């Protein structure tokens, strides 16, 4: 998890909540295109290839991910 930025951790948590890119963009106040870039970066850094894998990681590491998110995180 230390490879991920704070924003990427927020996106990973959202993936764990099974949110689509449009919902993630709304939650994080960013564009859908930016979400796609973050998702691609997360996949690369964690060496995964699907949202399902990301969701499993997010669920298993939720407490750690929440600790790295900004205090104003959701």
Order of alpha helices (4+ residues) and beta strands (2+ residues): alpha-alpha-alpha-alpha-alpha
